[in-house]
Amino acid sequence: MNVADSARLAAVLDAAGYQPIRDDIRAFEPLFGHSGSKADIRQLAACDLILVNTCVVRQSAEDRAAWYVTSLKGIKELNPNLKIGLCGCLVPEPERDLKKQFPHVDFFIEPNRPEKLAEFLSNSKSESRSSKETGKNSKFEFTSDFGFRASNFVTIMHGCDNYCSYCVVPYVRGREYSRPRDEVLTEIKGLIEQGATDITLLGQNVNSYKFGFASLLRKIGAYCPLPLGEGGKPESQRVRAELVIRFMTGHPRDMSDEIIETVAALSYVAKDFHLPLQSGDNEVLQRMNRGYTFEYFLGRVEKIRSLMPQARISTDLMVGFPGETDEQFENSLRTFEKIGFTMANMFAYSPRPRTAAAKMPDQVPEEVKQARLKRLIEVNREILINRSVQPQVL
């Protein structure tokens, strides 16, 4: 989601005449550890504008974002004309005074609001230099589409209505909103016409897409007809042979039979399912407000594999949720043996502002959470190796 959001922000900058100083921004990461070269520091300090797009889904992500932004204070001291923008989920996070915490930041942009960047650039005196160099007009109108990006991520919905007790997403990304189906299809069509062969549909919960996720998947083939070159299929059934449509993330509760059967039937849809389990214990799942039991989750997995034995199923697993006992943790451990995930994102619970879980009693000590996380990772790796599957741990 952040990659897609960043692409939208980059498109606004492109339209305003800005150019990136380097294609791979990760080259500057050593600077934030104070080990970068003087040449890299000078190059970064020569920027007119730096944006930091943030995530706060876990404390580690929030800490990393704050670290980057704080580190830019020294860069701005070298170039007082530099404008710094803080974007993404850190901006609307509850109970935070960002201007006080980051006084060197010039402006703040909430998620899904690229037009605010356009407004800032249009009114900013610092844009004049970039406009003269590029020959582009500094005054431009924001539109919903600044051109199709190479990232090939298409956001079909944003926000979330589930209010899982540990999750801050509804508070920072807002309530669930589904983009109109024709608008989504037009964007996909444009990507395909430009040669895209691998497109990922994004949403906090694509399974609850208002206009029917299964219907959208079917429409992609009919709406974007491209000849296979042989076979004589009707125009409405022709899809570029190498086209692959992926999607993430889906909520297990809303993974309907229709969606599973549609993915199985459509050759251009990847047989990849990311289903965040979060816990293998029913009591913990209930306190998390997940809306399903482990048995229901297992039934969804069995349905997928009955139709698509080759399907890859990944998940998210959390340890140390408030009140989690040793026995409940063991139940989560056993899910690896019962299900055999292709990949798992494993992490320790961290309290998030305003969430119900942050106020729950029996918070698990940090040392216990870290010990459980270490064991969870070890068990998963051992099972994958024994099954001759290359471990993929994030």
N, C-alpha and C positions, 0 to 999 in steps of 0.2 A: 504493500500500500504506500509506503514512504517513497519507494522508487517511482511509482506512478505519480504521486504528488510532486516529487521533485522535478519530474519531466514537465509537468504543467507549469511550474514556476520557471523552469529553464526556457519554456516556450515564450513566456511573457518577456523574459530578458532578450531573447532572440528578436522579438518583434520591436523592442525598444532600441535595438542596435548594439546591444552588449555582446561581447565575445568571451568565452572562457579562456583563462590564461594557460590552462593545461587540460588535456582531455581526461587524464586520470587524477582526480582530486586526492585519491589515496596516497599519492606521492608526497603529500604534505603532512601526512599523519605523524612522521617523526618530530615535526615542529612542536606538536602538542606534548611531546615527551621531552622537549628541550634538547633534542639531539640533532636537529636539522641543520643543514649547512647555511652559511650566511647568504649565499646566493638564493636559496629557497626562501629565506626570510624576506630578503629584499623583493623577490618576485611577488610574494603574497602581500607585502606591504604596499606594492604598487597598484593593487586593485582599486577600482572605484567602488566596488560593492562585494560584500561577502554575505551569503545566506547560509544559515544553519537550520536544517530541517530535523525536527526532533521526534522522539518516541518516548512514552512514559509507561508503557504496558507493564514494565517491571522496574524495580529500583535501579538495577544495573544499567538499564538503557537510559534512565533519567540522569544518573550520575555521569555517564559518559557524555551525554548532551551538554550538561552543565559545565563539564570539564573543557569541552571544546570552546564553548562560548566564553568562559572565563579566560582561557588562554589567548583569545583574540584581543584582549585588552592591551597587551604588549604590542601587538601588531598595529593597533590604532594609535598608540603613542608615537610610532614611527611615521604614521601618515594620518594626521588629524582630519583630513578630508575624506577618509574612508568611511563608507556607510555600512553598517552591520544590521542585518535583519534576522530576527529569531522567528522561526516558523514552526508549525506543526503542533503536536499534542501538548507540549510543555506550556504553550501560551494560555490555553483556557483551563489548565489544571487548577482545581480548587485550592483555596487557602495559600496562594502564593502571590507575592508582590514582586513581579519580574523587574520593574523599573528600578526598584531599590536594590535587588540582587545583582542586576546587570546594568549599571548606569551608563556604560559605554555603548549599549545597544541603541540604535536609532529608531527602529520600528519593529512591530510585532504583528504576525499574521497567523490567524487560527487555521486549522485544517480546512481544506476544501474552499479556500477563499483566495485564489490566485488574483482575482480582480483587485484586491487590496494592494498587491505589489504593483499592479499597473497604475493605480491611483497615486501611490507614493512616487513612482518614477516620473509620472507626468508632472508632478508638483515639485520635484527635487531639482535644486540648482546644480547638483553634481552630475545630472544627466547631460548637461550641455556639452561637456567635454567629449563624452562618448558619441553624441550626435554629430559633432563636427568631424570627428575622426571617421565615422562610418558613412556620413552623408545622409543619414536617415532622419526623418522628422522626429523631434523629441515628443511631440504631442500625438498620441494615437488613442484609438478607442479600444476598450477591452471587449473581446468577443468570447464566446464559449469555446471557440476552437482556434488555436494558433498553429494548426498543422499537425499532422500525425508524426509521432516520435518513433525513433528506432527501438525504443524499449519494448514495444508491442504488448504493453499492459493496458487493458481496457477496464476501467472502473465502472461496474454496472450498478453499484449501490454503495452507500456509505452510512456510517452510524450504526447503532444497534439498539434493539428494544428488549434484549434478554435480561439485562441487569443481573448477571451472575454476581454472587456476593463478593467476589475477590477482584472484579474487573472495573477499571476506571474508564474504559472506552466510551460508554454512553454519556459520561460526564464531559469528556473532552472532544468527542467526535459527534455528539448529538444523537437525536433519535434517528431511527432507520428511514432512509430515503432511497427509493429506487428510481434510477434514470428511466425516462420513457424508452420503450423497446425500440421504436424506430430510430431514435437518436443513437442508441447503442449499436444497432445494426449498420447505420450509416458510417459510424466510426470504424467498425470492423471491415466493412466493404472498402473504405478508403485505404486501410492498412493492407488488405489483400491486393488491391490494385497497384499498390506501390511495391509489391513483391514479398510481403510478410508471409511466412509459412508457419510461424509458431506464435500463437496469441494466447495470452492468459487473461481470463475474466476474473475480476477482483471484487471482493466485498467482505464485510465482516462476517456475513452469513449468506452466501449466494443462494443457498437452498430456500431462503424465504423471499427471494426476489418477487416483488409485488405482481409482476406481469407474467409469472410462470417461468421458472428456470428451465424446466424440461422443454417448454415451448420455444424459449429463446435458443437453446441448443439446436433444435430442429430447424428453426428459421434461418440459422446461419448458412446452412447448406442450400436452402431454397432461395434465400435473398441474395446470395453472392455466387451465382452460377459461373463456374469456370470449367471448360472442357477437360475431360480426362484424356482425350486424344484417341480413345477407342472404346468400344463397348456399346455405342449407340444408345446410351441412356437418355431419357427425356431431359430437356434443358433444366427443369426444376430439380433434378436429382444429381446434376453434375457439380462436382466440387473438385478443386485442384487436388491432385492425388497426394501431394506432400503436405497439405494443410493439416496442422495439428492445433486443436483447441484444448486448452487446459483451464482449470478453474480452482480457486481457493478464496476463502476457506468455507467449509460447510459445517453446519451445526449437526451433530448426530441425531438430535431429536427430529429435525426437519428433513433428514435424508430419506425421502419417500421412495416407495416402490417405483413410481413413475420416473423419478430422476435416475435411479439405478438402471432401470430397463432401457431408458433413452440413451444413457452413456454406453450401455452394452450394444445397442443397435446401430449407433452412428460410428462409422469407421474413422471419421476425422476427429473424434473426441478421444483424448488420451485416457487410458484406463488407470488414472491416478486419482486417489481419494485421500485428502487430508482431513481426518476426523479427530478433532481434539477430545480425547477421553478425559483427561485431567486427573481422574482417580479411578482405581479399580474397586473401590468400596462404596456400596450403596448409601450408607449413612453419610459419608463425606460428600458424595454427589448431591445428596439432598440439601446438606448445609451450604453447598456451593450454588444451589438454585439452578442446577443444570437441566432439570426437567426430563431425565431419563435414568434408567437403572443400568447396571453393567450388563444384565441379561439382555436388555433391549439393544444396547450397543453391539453385543456379540451377535445378536440376530441380524443386525444391519451388515456386519462383516460377512456372515454366512450367506446372506442374500447376494452380496456383491460377488463373492467367490464362486457361488453356484452358477452365476451367469458369465463371470469373467475370471477363470482360474488364474490368469496371468496378471490380474490387477495388483497394482502396488498400493499399499495402504500405510500411510504415515499418521503420526499422532503427536499430541502434546501431553506430557505427564508432569504433574506438580507434586512435590513432596512438602511436608511440613505445614499443611493447611491447619488453621487453628483447631485444636482438639484432636488432631490425627494421632491415633494410638499406634503402638508397634504392630499390632495385629492388622489394623487398617492399612498401614504401610506395606505389610507383607502381601495383602490382597492386590495392591498395585504392582508389586514385583511379579506376582504370578500371571499378570496379564500378558507379559512378554512370551511366556511359554504357551499360554492358551491361544493367543492371536497371531504371534509372529509378525510384528510390524516390519515393514521395509526400512523405516526410518523413524526416529523419535526425537523430538525436542524435549529435553528434560531440564527442569529448573526448580529451584526452591521458592516457596511462597514468599512474597514480600508485600507488606501492607501498602495499600493505595488510598489516597485521600478520599474521604466521603463514602467509601465502600462499606457495606455491612460487615464484611469479614474483619476489617481493621478494628472494629469495636467488639468483636467476639472475645469471650474469655478463653483461657487455656491456650494462649499464644505459645507456639513451640519454640524453645530456645534455638538461637542461631546455630550453635554447635551441633545440635541434634539434626537440624535441617540439612546442614552441610554433610554430615556423616551419612544421612539417608540418601542424599543426592549422589554422593560418591558410590554408594553401594548400588543404587539404581543403574548408574552408567556402567558399572562393572558387570552386573548381571546381564544387561542388554547386550553388551559387547560379546560376552561369553556365549550367549545363545546364538547370536548372529554368526560367530565364527564356527560354532558347532554345526550350524546349518549351511556352512560354506557360502554365506552371504557377506559381501564386503560391508563392514560396519560404517554407518553414516550417523554420526552423533553431532548435534548442534547444541 
